[in-house]
Amino acid sequence: MPKRVDHDQRRREIVAALWRIASTGGLEAVSLGEVAVEAGVSKGMVQHYFGSKQEMLRYATGYLRARVEQRISPQPPTLRGLLLALLPVDEDSRTESLVANAFFFRALNDPALAARFREGNTMLRDTLAARITDEIPALDPTEEADTLLALLSGLTNALLLGHHNAAAATALLDHHLVRIGAHRNSPP
Amino acid sequence: MPKRVDHDQRRREIVAALWRIASTGGLEAVSLGEVAVEAGVSKGMVQHYFGSKQEMLRYATGYLRARVEQRISPQPPTLRGLLLALLPVDEDSRTESLVANAFFFRALNDPALAARFREGNTMLRDTLAARITDEIPALDPTEEADTLLALLSGLTNALLLGHHNAAAATALLDHHLVRIGAHRNSPP
């Protein structure tokens, strides 16, 4: 079904344009018109795929989730591997984190979006907790996963602002992993 | 000099209005006109105190810094007391965190604002590091302070989104403090 593939491709191109806008200007800067200009298509074309800004944003959160899931799935299944895959240390993951930040701010005043963030957080927490149960069974997996997610979120902010570079953020993460005993049980 | 006091008071009222707008709509929602309406004064009055949106935002970052410094100064000078004072667990500190978040997003594309964030981060890190040196001298104070700041920033995000309530966030922080040995040397 080549037509179907074209539609998916076009949809992704439109969302990629939305991402570029949101990663620099936030979601306030996103409109059907602006996205059309950025994507190099007509506004009518954007409206053909997305009836409203709201619908376009909802699709973009699903895309963000898929990117994060993809990011953590092909990793070697170690706790450290998962965490490093989630740190924004390259251009792609930096853009993802910037877009997530833009959505984060909107989620503070949008219960439906906040619920999606909570789902994503629960998915990540369960994934980390499963690794903790395997690698460091003496620890409380939920408590440690929550702590690691908070640390990861703070290090992401610090990386985005340039408080730390990738090496420094990785060293802080490793310092914590050594402390909780993760490195004794899994290869780095 | 009563006139001087009035000016300061008026300036603070205008910034308080800016805060209410920024904490819900982000800095995009801030304009001299919107702030005037929210503050219940004329746009001309706002312009009398602040020549531009840029100037008003710069003043607001200074005010944010002063609030944070005030927040951590009257605390009992323990590491735990400092950290708890920085968690957004009441309405005032929640609004501060929301405004800081709004500035954070803008700082990603504004080098001058990013520099102010870095100064604030260094100030907080040095304050925490001094407490660590006193309470847990065996640790590397800078490394531990950086880790605590990342944890604090992540817990702040989790509190704002409702992933954790105040009790759960405090418990995670205490779990970390017990682990690094802070509670052995300072009263809770």
Boltz contact constraints between the chains, C-beta under 6 A:
constraints:
  - contact:
      token1: [A, 24]
      token2: [B, 109]
      max_distance: 6.0
  - contact:
      token1: [A, 26]
      token2: [B, 105]
      max_distance: 6.0
  - contact:
      token1: [A, 28]
      token2: [B, 28]
      max_distance: 6.0
  - contact:
      token1: [A, 105]
      token2: [B, 26]
      max_distance: 6.0
  - contact:
      token1: [A, 108]
      token2: [B, 160]
      max_distance: 6.0
  - contact:
      token1: [A, 109]
      token2: [B, 24]
      max_distance: 6.0
  - contact:
      token1: [A, 114]
      token2: [B, 161]
      max_distance: 6.0
  - contact:
      token1: [A, 117]
      token2: [B, 161]
      max_distance: 6.0
  - contact:
      token1: [A, 121]
      token2: [B, 163]
      max_distance: 6.0
  - contact:
      token1: [A, 146]
      token2: [B, 172]
      max_distance: 6.0
  - contact:
      token1: [A, 147]
      token2: [B, 172]
      max_distance: 6.0
  - contact:
      token1: [A, 150]
      token2: [B, 151]
      max_distance: 6.0
  - contact:
      token1: [A, 150]
      token2: [B, 154]
      max_distance: 6.0
  - contact:
      token1: [A, 150]
      token2: [B, 155]
      max_distance: 6.0
  - contact:
      token1: [A, 151]
      token2: [B, 150]
      max_distance: 6.0
  - contact:
      token1: [A, 151]
      token2: [B, 151]
      max_distance: 6.0
  - contact:
      token1: [A, 151]
      token2: [B, 154]
      max_distance: 6.0
  - contact:
      token1: [A, 153]
      token2: [B, 154]
      max_distance: 6.0
  - contact:
      token1: [A, 153]
      token2: [B, 157]
      max_distance: 6.0
  - contact:
      token1: [A, 154]
      token2: [B, 150]
      max_distance: 6.0
  - contact:
      token1: [A, 154]
      token2: [B, 151]
      max_distance: 6.0
  - contact:
      token1: [A, 154]
      token2: [B, 153]
      max_distance: 6.0
  - contact:
      token1: [A, 154]
      token2: [B, 154]
      max_distance: 6.0
  - contact:
      token1: [A, 155]
      token2: [B, 150]
      max_distance: 6.0
  - contact:
      token1: [A, 157]
      token2: [B, 153]
      max_distance: 6.0
  - contact:
      token1: [A, 158]
      token2: [B, 150]
      max_distance: 6.0
  - contact:
      token1: [A, 160]
      token2: [B, 108]
      max_distance: 6.0
  - contact:
      token1: [A, 161]
      token2: [B, 114]
      max_distance: 6.0
  - contact:
      token1: [A, 161]
      token2: [B, 117]
      max_distance: 6.0
  - contact:
      token1: [A, 163]
      token2: [B, 121]
      max_distance: 6.0
  - contact:
      token1: [A, 172]
      token2: [B, 146]
      max_distance: 6.0
  - contact:
      token1: [A, 172]
      token2: [B, 147]
      max_distance: 6.0
